[in-house]
């Protein structure tokens, strides 16, 4: 059986490495990206099962990326993360949900690894 695919977006390589490790431990094939353009290309190429994405990126705002994902008719659930105020995460969660995206959780950096592990386990496709 093939592993579910986890697509990660964060411009901080250390954070990407942490999420990669947690994702692999949880049983995912992991596709890390550090730019929104790279994320878009990987999304198109790999059709991920779950997405973990930072909202504050230098090349595109996370709200713009959520809008792009909604235009793509995304079916994968999304975990949002940010080092900024939790209100920004709340706005992004509301916007994503209003656009038909399943937001399964938000993480304020720094977050507990256990919280990410729990969200990823909840996000696992039922057929994996």
MDTraj code that builds the backbone (N, CA, C; nanometers):
import mdtraj as md
import numpy as np

residues = "UNK UNK UNK UNK UNK UNK UNK UNK UNK UNK UNK UNK UNK UNK UNK UNK UNK UNK UNK UNK UNK UNK UNK UNK UNK UNK UNK UNK UNK UNK UNK UNK UNK UNK UNK UNK UNK UNK UNK UNK UNK UNK UNK UNK UNK UNK UNK UNK UNK UNK UNK UNK UNK UNK UNK UNK UNK UNK UNK UNK UNK UNK UNK UNK UNK UNK UNK UNK UNK UNK UNK UNK UNK UNK UNK UNK UNK UNK UNK UNK UNK UNK UNK UNK UNK UNK UNK UNK UNK UNK UNK UNK UNK UNK UNK UNK UNK UNK UNK UNK UNK UNK UNK UNK UNK UNK UNK UNK UNK UNK UNK UNK UNK UNK UNK UNK UNK UNK UNK UNK UNK UNK UNK UNK UNK UNK UNK UNK".split()
xyz = np.array([
    [0.0842, -0.1170, 0.0000],
    [0.0000, 0.0000, 0.0000],
    [0.0893, 0.1240, 0.0000],
    [0.0506, 0.2248, -0.0761],
    [0.1302, 0.3468, -0.0810],
    [0.1012, 0.4339, 0.0405],
    [0.2014, 0.5056, 0.0805],
    [0.1885, 0.5951, 0.1947],
    [0.1106, 0.7200, 0.1546],
    [0.0375, 0.7778, 0.2493],
    [-0.0261, 0.9069, 0.2203],
    [0.0832, 1.0134, 0.2029],
    [0.0535, 1.1163, 0.1251],
    [0.1516, 1.2193, 0.0922],
    [0.1273, 1.3448, 0.1765],
    [0.2351, 1.3935, 0.2368],
    [0.2314, 1.5151, 0.3170],
    [0.3125, 1.6224, 0.2466],
    [0.2464, 1.7336, 0.2135],
    [0.3135, 1.8474, 0.1508],
    [0.3349, 1.9541, 0.2580],
    [0.4592, 1.9998, 0.2704],
    [0.4971, 2.0957, 0.3742],
    [0.5451, 2.2246, 0.3092],
    [0.5032, 2.3383, 0.3671],
    [0.5521, 2.4688, 0.3226],
    [0.5944, 2.5506, 0.4437],
    [0.7204, 2.5896, 0.4453],
    [0.7718, 2.6839, 0.5445],
    [0.9038, 2.7373, 0.4924],
    [0.9271, 2.8662, 0.5099],
    [1.0527, 2.9243, 0.4612],
    [1.1675, 2.9054, 0.5602],
    [1.1400, 2.8497, 0.6768],
    [1.2430, 2.8224, 0.7769],
    [1.2873, 2.6761, 0.7629],
    [1.4105, 2.6519, 0.7153],
    [1.4563, 2.5138, 0.6941],
    [1.4515, 2.4274, 0.8202],
    [1.4779, 2.4864, 0.9361],
    [1.4716, 2.4106, 1.0605],
    [1.3284, 2.3623, 1.0874],
    [1.2322, 2.4497, 1.0660],
    [1.0917, 2.4111, 1.0855],
    [1.0516, 2.3036, 0.9843],
    [1.0965, 2.3177, 0.8602],
    [1.0684, 2.2158, 0.7591],
    [1.1229, 2.0812, 0.8052],
    [1.2467, 2.0793, 0.8561],
    [1.3067, 1.9539, 0.9022],
    [1.2274, 1.8912, 1.0161],
    [1.1779, 1.9730, 1.1073],
    [1.0976, 1.9216, 1.2187],
    [0.9697, 1.8566, 1.1663],
    [0.8999, 1.9265, 1.0777],
    [0.7729, 1.8738, 1.0249],
    [0.7987, 1.7499, 0.9389],
    [0.9083, 1.7487, 0.8631],
    [0.9445, 1.6301, 0.7843],
    [0.9616, 1.5101, 0.8772],
    [1.0368, 1.5279, 0.9846],
    [1.0617, 1.4180, 1.0780],
    [0.9304, 1.3665, 1.1390],
    [0.8474, 1.4575, 1.1843],
    [0.7196, 1.4176, 1.2445],
    [0.6317, 1.3481, 1.1400],
    [0.6290, 1.4006, 1.0183],
    [0.5481, 1.3408, 0.9120],
    [0.5945, 1.2013, 0.8749],
    [0.7251, 1.1840, 0.8621],
    [0.7779, 1.0515, 0.8292],
    [0.7488, 0.9520, 0.9417],
    [0.7640, 0.9964, 1.0647],
    [0.7348, 0.9108, 1.1802],
    [0.5870, 0.8702, 1.1826],
    [0.5007, 0.9608, 1.1369],
    [0.3570, 0.9331, 1.1344],
    [0.3161, 0.8460, 1.0150],
    [0.4104, 0.8157, 0.9246],
    [0.3814, 0.7249, 0.8143],
    [0.3551, 0.7889, 0.6796],
    [0.3913, 0.9147, 0.6649],
    [0.3694, 0.9852, 0.5382],
    [0.4919, 0.9792, 0.4481],
    [0.4698, 0.9859, 0.3173],
    [0.5737, 1.0241, 0.2220],
    [0.5716, 1.1766, 0.2257],
    [0.6871, 1.2374, 0.2446],
    [0.6927, 1.3801, 0.2724],
    [0.7537, 1.4575, 0.1563],
    [0.6907, 1.5712, 0.1245],
    [0.7356, 1.6593, 0.0172],
    [0.7545, 1.7988, 0.0758],
    [0.8777, 1.8334, 0.1150],
    [0.9025, 1.9643, 0.1759],
    [0.9262, 2.0726, 0.0704],
    [0.8748, 2.1924, 0.0968],
    [0.8993, 2.3071, 0.0102],
    [0.9262, 2.4294, 0.0976],
    [1.0017, 2.5240, 0.0423],
    [1.0362, 2.6449, 0.1174],
    [0.9899, 2.7730, 0.0482],
    [0.9223, 2.7584, -0.0669],
    [0.8660, 2.8745, -0.1373],
    [0.7245, 2.8400, -0.1813],
    [0.6434, 2.9429, -0.1997],
    [0.5065, 2.9184, -0.2445],
    [0.5025, 2.8624, -0.3864],
    [0.5913, 2.9098, -0.4725],
    [0.5976, 2.8565, -0.6088],
    [0.6353, 2.7090, -0.6063],
    [0.7350, 2.6735, -0.5256],
    [0.7723, 2.5329, -0.5112],
    [0.6570, 2.4502, -0.4566],
    [0.5840, 2.5062, -0.3608],
    [0.4668, 2.4402, -0.3041],
    [0.3625, 2.4145, -0.4124],
    [0.3331, 2.5160, -0.4935],
    [0.2335, 2.5007, -0.5998],
    [0.2743, 2.3918, -0.6988],
    [0.4001, 2.3893, -0.7360],
    [0.4483, 2.2867, -0.8294],
    [0.4357, 2.1468, -0.7679],
    [0.4752, 2.1319, -0.6412],
    [0.4641, 2.0012, -0.5743],
    [0.3184, 1.9607, -0.5569],
    [0.2306, 2.0559, -0.5277],
    [0.0884, 2.0248, -0.5117],
    [0.0340, 1.9667, -0.6425],
    [0.0653, 2.0310, -0.7523],
    [0.0178, 1.9849, -0.8833],
    [0.0760, 1.8472, -0.9160],
    [0.2036, 1.8283, -0.8871],
    [0.2727, 1.7039, -0.9213],
    [0.2312, 1.5861, -0.8329],
    [0.2090, 1.6104, -0.7055],
    [0.1927, 1.5004, -0.6103],
    [0.0534, 1.4801, -0.5528],
    [-0.0385, 1.5757, -0.5702],
    [-0.1735, 1.5617, -0.5164],
    [-0.1692, 1.5072, -0.3724],
    [-0.1249, 1.5906, -0.2773],
    [-0.1030, 1.5431, -0.1413],
    [-0.2304, 1.5014, -0.0690],
    [-0.2122, 1.4171, 0.0319],
    [-0.3218, 1.3725, 0.1180],
    [-0.3473, 1.4732, 0.2290],
    [-0.2403, 1.5407, 0.2733],
    [-0.2460, 1.6381, 0.3834],
    [-0.1441, 1.7482, 0.3550],
    [-0.1758, 1.8697, 0.4010],
    [-0.0850, 1.9836, 0.3849],
    [-0.0587, 2.0467, 0.5209],
    [0.0686, 2.0795, 0.5462],
    [0.1064, 2.1615, 0.6611],
    [0.1729, 2.2846, 0.6015],
    [0.1158, 2.4034, 0.6296],
    [0.1705, 2.5232, 0.5664],
    [0.1814, 2.6408, 0.6621],
    [0.2947, 2.7104, 0.6490],
    [0.3154, 2.8358, 0.7195],
    [0.2384, 2.9433, 0.6445],
    [0.1851, 3.0397, 0.7190],
    [0.1078, 3.1459, 0.6553],
    [0.1910, 3.2653, 0.6118],
    [0.3005, 3.2900, 0.6808],
    [0.3798, 3.4087, 0.6508],
    [0.5024, 3.3662, 0.5715],
    [0.4945, 3.3931, 0.4419],
    [0.6006, 3.3549, 0.3503],
    [0.6484, 3.4789, 0.2760],
    [0.7756, 3.4821, 0.2364],
    [0.8273, 3.6020, 0.1694],
    [0.7757, 3.6211, 0.0270],
    [0.7374, 3.5130, -0.0407],
    [0.7009, 3.5265, -0.1816],
    [0.5511, 3.5326, -0.2079],
    [0.4666, 3.4987, -0.1101],
    [0.3217, 3.5063, -0.1275],
    [0.2583, 3.4956, 0.0109],
    [0.1570, 3.5727, 0.0328],
    [0.0858, 3.5663, 0.1598],
    [0.0091, 3.4347, 0.1694],
    [0.0025, 3.3792, 0.2888],
    [-0.0687, 3.2538, 0.3093],
    [-0.2154, 3.2608, 0.2726],
    [-0.2765, 3.3786, 0.2898],
    [-0.4173, 3.3937, 0.2517],
    [-0.4323, 3.3822, 0.0995],
    [-0.3363, 3.4371, 0.0260],
    [-0.3371, 3.4234, -0.1202],
    [-0.3230, 3.2764, -0.1599],
    [-0.2368, 3.2062, -0.0891],
    [-0.2142, 3.0648, -0.1207],
    [-0.3386, 2.9819, -0.0894],
    [-0.4084, 3.0140, 0.0174],
    [-0.5341, 2.9446, 0.0472],
    [-0.6363, 2.9685, -0.0640],
    [-0.6400, 3.0910, -0.1150],
    [-0.7302, 3.1215, -0.2265],
    [-0.6915, 3.0393, -0.3488],
    [-0.5617, 3.0298, -0.3781],
    [-0.5142, 2.9489, -0.4907],
    [-0.5559, 2.8035, -0.4724],
    [-0.5391, 2.7510, -0.3498],
    [-0.5779, 2.6122, -0.3233],
    [-0.7282, 2.5915, -0.3456],
    [-0.8084, 2.6883, -0.3072],
    [-0.9532, 2.6730, -0.3270],
    [-0.9882, 2.6710, -0.4756],
    [-0.9180, 2.7500, -0.5554],
    [-0.9403, 2.7498, -0.7015],
    [-0.9020, 2.6138, -0.7598],
    [-0.8018, 2.5486, -0.6995],
    [-0.7583, 2.4165, -0.7454],
    [-0.8531, 2.3054, -0.7004],
    [-0.9538, 2.3436, -0.6212],
    [-1.0523, 2.2477, -0.5676],
    [-0.9836, 2.1420, -0.4800],
    [-0.9031, 2.1909, -0.3881],
    [-0.8285, 2.1054, -0.2960],
    [-0.9235, 2.0172, -0.2157],
    [-0.8843, 1.8920, -0.1978],
    [-0.9611, 1.8023, -0.1106],
    [-0.8803, 1.7633, 0.0130],
    [-0.7498, 1.7854, 0.0097],
    [-0.6630, 1.7501, 0.1224],
    [-0.6891, 1.8425, 0.2406],
    [-0.6927, 1.7864, 0.3611],
    [-0.7049, 1.8723, 0.4787],
    [-0.5753, 1.9497, 0.5015],
    [-0.5878, 2.0655, 0.5684],
    [-0.4757, 2.1564, 0.5868],
    [-0.4542, 2.1862, 0.7349],
    [-0.3278, 2.1883, 0.7742],
    [-0.2862, 2.2352, 0.9058],
    [-0.2119, 2.3658, 0.8825],
    [-0.2595, 2.4728, 0.9441],
    [-0.1981, 2.6042, 0.9298],
    [-0.1048, 2.6305, 1.0475],
    [0.0077, 2.6973, 1.0207],
    [0.0972, 2.7347, 1.1294],
    [0.1550, 2.8730, 1.1038],
    [0.1866, 2.9411, 1.2140],
    [0.2444, 3.0740, 1.2040],
    [0.3126, 3.1101, 1.3348],
    [0.4130, 3.1927, 1.3249],
    [0.4785, 3.2464, 1.4427],
    [0.4178, 3.3792, 1.4841],
    [0.3187, 3.4249, 1.4088],
    [0.2541, 3.5518, 1.4371],
    [0.1333, 3.5309, 1.5267],
    [0.0686, 3.6376, 1.5576],
    [-0.0487, 3.6396, 1.6447],
    [-0.1506, 3.5333, 1.6047],
    [-0.2080, 3.4685, 1.7036],
    [-0.3093, 3.3664, 1.6788],
    [-0.4309, 3.4193, 1.6052],
    [-0.4534, 3.5514, 1.6108],
    [-0.5674, 3.6102, 1.5382],
    [-0.5496, 3.5914, 1.3877],
    [-0.4255, 3.6015, 1.3403],
    [-0.3985, 3.5819, 1.1978],
    [-0.4322, 3.4390, 1.1567],
    [-0.3968, 3.3449, 1.2418],
    [-0.4335, 3.2053, 1.2151],
    [-0.5848, 3.1896, 1.2119],
    [-0.6541, 3.2568, 1.3023],
    [-0.7999, 3.2502, 1.3055],
    [-0.8631, 3.3052, 1.1790],
    [-0.8100, 3.4180, 1.1311],
    [-0.8603, 3.4771, 1.0062],
    [-0.8363, 3.3804, 0.8903],
    [-0.7176, 3.3233, 0.8845],
    [-0.6846, 3.2293, 0.7764],
    [-0.7732, 3.1055, 0.7840],
    [-0.7970, 3.0559, 0.9041],
    [-0.8828, 2.9392, 0.9206],
    [-1.0247, 2.9694, 0.8726],
    [-1.0760, 3.0866, 0.9096],
    [-1.2105, 3.1270, 0.8668],
    [-1.2168, 3.1422, 0.7153],
    [-1.1165, 3.2081, 0.6572],
    [-1.1131, 3.2276, 0.5121],
    [-1.1042, 3.0940, 0.4395],
    [-1.0126, 3.0083, 0.4845],
    [-0.9977, 2.8779, 0.4198],
    [-1.1258, 2.7967, 0.4262],
    [-1.1880, 2.7939, 0.5420],
    [-1.3136, 2.7189, 0.5582],
    [-1.4228, 2.7762, 0.4691],
    [-1.4305, 2.9087, 0.4609],
    [-1.5317, 2.9730, 0.3761],
    [-1.5098, 2.9401, 0.2290],
    [-1.3872, 2.9111, 0.1921],
    [-1.3552, 2.8772, 0.0525],
    [-1.3601, 2.7265, 0.0277],
    [-1.4090, 2.6506, 0.1257],
    [-1.4272, 2.5071, 0.1060],
    [-1.3079, 2.4213, 0.1425],
    [-1.2080, 2.4789, 0.2083],
    [-1.0889, 2.4036, 0.2477],
    [-1.1109, 2.3478, 0.3882],
    [-1.0765, 2.2232, 0.4078],
    [-1.0885, 2.1616, 0.5392],
    [-0.9632, 2.1958, 0.6201],
    [-0.9793, 2.2844, 0.7162],
    [-0.8700, 2.3212, 0.8055],
    [-0.8845, 2.2349, 0.9304],
    [-0.7896, 2.1460, 0.9521],
    [-0.8046, 2.0535, 1.0664],
    [-0.7342, 2.1010, 1.1922],
    [-0.6591, 2.2105, 1.1816],
    [-0.5958, 2.2634, 1.3000],
    [-0.5021, 2.3776, 1.2691],
    [-0.4661, 2.4501, 1.3756],
    [-0.3704, 2.5585, 1.3640],
    [-0.2645, 2.5412, 1.4721],
    [-0.1436, 2.5836, 1.4395],
    [-0.0310, 2.5752, 1.5324],
    [0.0393, 2.7100, 1.5389],
    [0.0579, 2.7605, 1.6593],
    [0.1361, 2.8822, 1.6788],
    [0.2787, 2.8393, 1.7121],
    [0.3744, 2.8891, 1.6337],
    [0.5148, 2.8549, 1.6556],
    [0.5684, 2.9349, 1.7737],
    [0.6499, 2.8778, 1.8580],
    [0.6858, 2.7363, 1.8605],
    [0.5700, 2.6535, 1.9165],
    [0.5518, 2.5354, 1.8609],
    [0.4415, 2.4487, 1.9041],
    [0.4980, 2.3197, 1.9612],
    [0.4121, 2.2452, 2.0280],
    [0.4517, 2.1160, 2.0823],
    [0.4468, 2.0118, 1.9711],
    [0.5504, 1.9323, 1.9609],
    [0.5570, 1.8256, 1.8603],
    [0.4347, 1.7342, 1.8740],
    [0.3933, 1.7075, 1.9971],
    [0.2775, 1.6210, 2.0211],
    [0.1519, 1.6753, 1.9537],
    [0.1371, 1.8086, 1.9509],
    [0.0192, 1.8685, 1.8873],
    [0.0190, 1.8422, 1.7368],
    [0.1361, 1.8566, 1.6741],
    [0.1468, 1.8276, 1.5311],
    [0.1220, 1.6795, 1.5047],
    [0.1805, 1.5925, 1.5859],
    [0.1599, 1.4479, 1.5685],
    [0.0119, 1.4123, 1.5747],
    [-0.0593, 1.4688, 1.6713],
    [-0.2019, 1.4413, 1.6866],
    [-0.2807, 1.4877, 1.5648],
    [-0.2502, 1.6065, 1.5161],
    [-0.3203, 1.6581, 1.3976],
    [-0.2933, 1.5718, 1.2748],
    [-0.1688, 1.5294, 1.2588],
    [-0.1364, 1.4450, 1.1433],
    [-0.2067, 1.3101, 1.1518],
    [-0.2144, 1.2530, 1.2703],
    [-0.2856, 1.1260, 1.2862],
    [-0.4336, 1.1418, 1.2544],
    [-0.4920, 1.2536, 1.2981],
    [-0.6333, 1.2812, 1.2672],
    [-0.6553, 1.2999, 1.1182],
    [-0.5531, 1.3513, 1.0504],
    [-0.5642, 1.3812, 0.9082],
    [-0.5402, 1.2627, 0.8174],
    [-0.4856, 1.1541, 0.8733],
    [-0.4560, 1.0378, 0.7895],
    [-0.5789, 0.9913, 0.7147],
    [-0.5645, 0.9709, 0.5875],
    [-0.6769, 0.9189, 0.5099],
    [-0.7216, 0.7851, 0.5678],
    [-0.8486, 0.7605, 0.5711],
    [-0.9020, 0.6378, 0.6323],
    [-0.8607, 0.5124, 0.5586],
    [-0.8163, 0.5253, 0.4332],
    [-0.7779, 0.4061, 0.3567],
    [-0.6290, 0.3744, 0.3673],
    [-0.5555, 0.4448, 0.4559],
    [-0.4117, 0.4145, 0.4632],
    [-0.3826, 0.3243, 0.5813],
])
top = md.Topology()
chain = top.add_chain()
for i, resn in enumerate(residues, 1):
    res = top.add_residue(resn, chain, resSeq=i)
    for name in ("N", "CA", "C"):
        top.add_atom(name, md.element.get_by_symbol(name[0]), res)
traj = md.Trajectory(xyz[None], top)
